[in-house]
Amino acid sequence: MAIKKVLITRHGRKFYAKDLESDLHTQYGFVKKEDIEKSKEGDLIKSNTEKEFFIFSPSFIDLYRKIKRDAQIIPLKDIGFIIAETGINKESRILDAGSGSGALACFLASIAKEVVTYEIREDFIEVVKSNIGFLNLKNIKIKNKNIYEETDDKNIDVAILDVPEPWKAIENCSKALNPGGFLVSYSPSVPQVADFVNNLRKNESFVYLKTCEITEREWEVEERKVRPKSASIGHSGFMSFARKVTK
Ligand code: SAH
């Protein structure tokens, strides 16, 4: 069901009004559907217990945080790094494999020209389709294909692999990428990085750039109690970057 409005308390607790057919129940009491319906962007409305909420329409990131997650999705800290390192922008044509829940594909589609995403599992393709519809994206193409075996895509600016054996997809990514295009591999474990980079170094079409891991540490700021939050995200994945240099 589509999310119509976002309600946020002064302390940053966020609630989503999914449809405007019923009251919105929160731990701070309920907000009447009529109040939500007649609200304007940025209005301050109150629940039956007088708790205040600011109300506005959801932005892309509000909706993105609510997508279905059946496969392990790539965290935002890593998406941000991939975008920054490869300079993905509104002109970019992206190849993504495998789709999983389509998190990366959807995020990139919100800023790039076009995304084609490969997935071997039909059950995941259904999740991706549902997320694309939920986010109302029009520029993603899903292919039920094995990236190790085939690709008919060309003129790709950035190819991103999040598959168990990324080294098996190097040749296909090479065919799809433009000269100067980037190949990125995202892997959770060290042997995958070793096999990917060692294979890449043997391939004359690519120049290997680097492998990185991004650590995000959130801080708690409460008066003068300012310190790292105790529970932070652990390891997610390593990112290896290469550049396609030949025609
Ligand atoms: N980056 C995704 C998560 C990918 S999970 C996200 O952010 O949501 C890895 C996915 O790759 C799984 O869904 C798996 O089915 C798919 N996969 C594994 N091998 C593949 C292959 N050879 N070709 C295409 N997809 C593959």
Residues whose N, C-alpha, C, O or C-beta is under 5 A from the ligand:
A	BS01	SAH	A71 Q72 I73 I74 A97 G98 S99 G100 S101 G102 A103 L104 Y118 E119 I120 R121 F124 K145 N146 I147 Y148 D162 V163 P164
